[in-house]
Amino acid sequence: MSRAARRRAALNLTLALIGLLGAVLALGLGDYPLTPAQVVEALVGSDSGFARTVVVEWRAPRVMVALAFGAALATSGALFQSLTRNPLGSPDVIGLSTGSYTGALVAMAWAGSGRLATTSGAIVGGLATAVLVYVLAHRDGVQGFRLIVVGIGVTAMLHAFNLFLLARLREETAMTAAIWGAGSIGLIGWDRALPALAVLAALTPLTVAAAPALRQLELGDDAAGGHGLRVEPARLAILALGAALTAVVTASAGPIAFIALAAPQIAQRLTRSPGTPLLASALLGGLGLLAADLAAQFVLPMAVPTGAVTVVLGGAYLVDLMIREARSDKTAR
């Protein structure tokens, strides 16, 4: 094993251990505090007392969802950033999260705010937005920069359409849509978490299978084609996979911004990898969303949606990214 591979393995193991420790600590926080030992006992012990109810029934869905949804968003961001070869190439920027929100709003306007209608609308909206961006950006193939520019334009149009829909919804439905649109995992119980986690688990082997093609595409279309890869079908399949990961999360928790943007770039810097590492990105995404959710619950003076915290932190990261890109361009000149 090379030195770089050992570094990546050590980093992944460290992130996984930090995630496990963070999950145990998160399960013990709240109005009924528990020590890590009590949390472990509640998880693995045979006692069915109140502590087990608090940990397994009340807190575990939120912690599991934070880790899994953060990992899914970061993986989606890593897929898009690798395809576009641009740090701005994430589902947030190119409109997939916004498209999922649009789909949910359309479903609420037509079928009410039922869970099935909202979830189905969000998934369909996210996938339809991915298809729209791909079609509009396709011109003798899809170039990364063109995909980002088209995605930004589609995002702007969808934002305007979302505001129009919110203004036309009934007051109680609009309030529900606005709360859902803030991006929150606080109200997700096992009944909503398990279907989403099952879908994400099914998408995981597909992501692993797509990794070799992704590495080939990072070399450029000509090199990938020279190695026997069918470039456009592979790119379209990876785009669909990234869109599905984002749509599932958005359908369950609403749009959660900037995890997909920041986690892959941080992972790339930590691993010193020439490409965007999928596993490290996923682990960092899970940690990032868990930390943001804990901040939303316990750090701020009052509880806020998790998406509000990720927007603030992600906005600061985006400013830093733009400054560093500008400095890099100056140095290159």
HUHU-V253625 format. One record per residue. RES is the residue in one letter. PHI is phi in whole degrees, -180 to 180 (NA if undefined). PSI is psi as a letter, one per 40 degrees, with the letter a starting at -180 (none if undefined). Layout:
res-><RES;RES>
phi-><PHI;PHI>
psi-><PSI;PSI>
//
This chain:
res-><M;S;R;A;A;R;R;R;A;A;L;N;L;T;L;A;L;I;G;L;L;G;A;V;L;A;L;G;L;G;D;Y;P;L;T;P;A;Q;V;V;E;A;L;V;G;S;D;S;G;F;A;R;T;V;V;V;E;W;R;A;P;R;V;M;V;A;L;A;F;G;A;A;L;A;T;S;G;A;L;F;Q;S;L;T;R;N;P;L;G;S;P;D;V;I;G;L;S;T;G;S;Y;T;G;A;L;V;A;M;A;W;A;G;S;G;R;L;A;T;T;S;G;A;I;V;G;G;L;A;T;A;V;L;V;Y;V;L;A;H;R;D;G;V;Q;G;F;R;L;I;V;V;G;I;G;V;T;A;M;L;H;A;F;N;L;F;L;L;A;R;L;R;E;E;T;A;M;T;A;A;I;W;G;A;G;S;I;G;L;I;G;W;D;R;A;L;P;A;L;A;V;L;A;A;L;T;P;L;T;V;A;A;A;P;A;L;R;Q;L;E;L;G;D;D;A;A;G;G;H;G;L;R;V;E;P;A;R;L;A;I;L;A;L;G;A;A;L;T;A;V;V;T;A;S;A;G;P;I;A;F;I;A;L;A;A;P;Q;I;A;Q;R;L;T;R;S;P;G;T;P;L;L;A;S;A;L;L;G;G;L;G;L;L;A;A;D;L;A;A;Q;F;V;L;P;M;A;V;P;T;G;A;V;T;V;V;L;G;G;A;Y;L;V;D;L;M;I;R;E;A;R;S;D;K;T;A;R>
phi-><NA;-71;-64;-64;-66;-65;-64;-65;-64;-64;-65;-62;-64;-63;-64;-64;-66;-64;-63;-64;-63;-62;-65;-63;-65;-63;-68;-95;-91;143;-65;-116;-69;-134;-78;-55;-64;-66;-64;-62;-63;-66;-78;-109;-77;-92;-70;-109;-80;-65;-61;-67;-61;-62;-75;-79;-88;-98;-99;-60;-59;-66;-68;-63;-65;-60;-67;-71;-68;-62;-64;-66;-63;-66;-64;-60;-62;-64;-63;-70;-68;-70;-65;-85;52;-148;-65;-89;-81;-133;-58;-64;-78;-93;99;-70;-64;-64;-64;-64;-63;-60;-60;-66;-65;-62;-63;-65;-68;-93;-123;85;-97;-65;-64;-64;-65;-65;-64;-62;-62;-66;-66;-63;-63;-65;-68;-64;-65;-61;-64;-61;-63;-64;-64;-68;-88;-82;-153;55;102;-116;-95;-58;-65;-64;-61;-67;-63;-63;-63;-64;-64;-64;-60;-61;-65;-67;-59;-63;-66;-63;-62;-63;-64;-61;-69;-93;-74;-64;-58;-68;-69;-64;-64;-61;-65;-66;-65;-63;-70;-75;81;-138;-110;-70;-102;-89;-100;-62;-64;-96;-72;-62;-61;-66;-65;-65;-65;-64;-64;-69;-79;-62;-61;-66;-65;-62;-68;-82;-58;-61;-64;-64;-63;-67;-66;-65;-79;111;-63;-64;-65;-64;-64;-65;-88;94;-83;-81;-63;-65;-60;-66;-63;-65;-65;-70;-61;-64;-65;-62;-65;-65;-60;-67;-65;-63;-65;-65;-63;-91;-121;86;-70;-115;-89;75;-62;-66;-79;-87;-58;-63;-69;-65;-62;-64;-70;-68;-85;55;-93;-68;-107;-94;-76;-72;-67;-62;-63;-63;-64;-67;-62;-61;-63;-63;-71;-63;-63;-64;-68;-64;-64;-64;-87;-121;-92;-76;-58;-139;-66;-131;-61;-59;-61;-67;-71;-66;-64;-65;-66;-67;-62;-63;-65;-64;-61;-62;-63;-64;-64;-66;-65;-65;-65;-64;-64;-64;-65;-64;-77>
psi-><h;i;d;d;d;d;d;d;d;d;d;d;d;d;d;d;d;d;d;d;d;d;d;d;d;d;e;e;i;a;d;g;i;i;i;d;d;d;d;d;d;d;d;e;i;e;h;f;a;d;d;d;d;d;d;d;d;d;d;d;d;d;d;d;d;d;d;d;d;d;d;d;d;d;d;d;d;d;d;d;d;d;d;e;f;h;e;e;g;i;d;d;d;e;e;d;d;d;d;d;d;d;d;d;d;d;d;d;d;d;e;a;f;i;d;d;d;d;d;d;d;d;d;d;d;d;d;d;d;d;d;d;d;d;d;d;e;h;g;f;i;h;i;d;d;d;d;d;d;d;d;d;d;d;d;d;d;d;d;d;d;d;d;d;d;d;d;e;i;i;d;d;d;d;d;d;d;d;d;d;e;e;g;i;e;d;e;h;a;d;d;d;d;d;d;d;d;d;d;d;d;d;e;d;d;d;d;d;d;e;d;d;d;d;d;d;d;d;e;i;d;d;d;d;d;d;e;e;h;h;d;d;d;d;d;d;d;d;d;d;d;d;d;d;d;d;d;d;d;d;d;d;e;i;h;h;i;e;d;d;d;d;d;d;d;d;d;d;d;d;e;f;i;d;a;h;h;d;d;d;d;d;d;d;d;d;d;d;d;d;d;d;d;d;d;d;d;e;d;i;d;i;h;i;i;d;d;d;d;d;d;d;d;d;d;d;d;d;d;d;d;d;d;d;d;d;d;d;d;d;d;d;none>
//
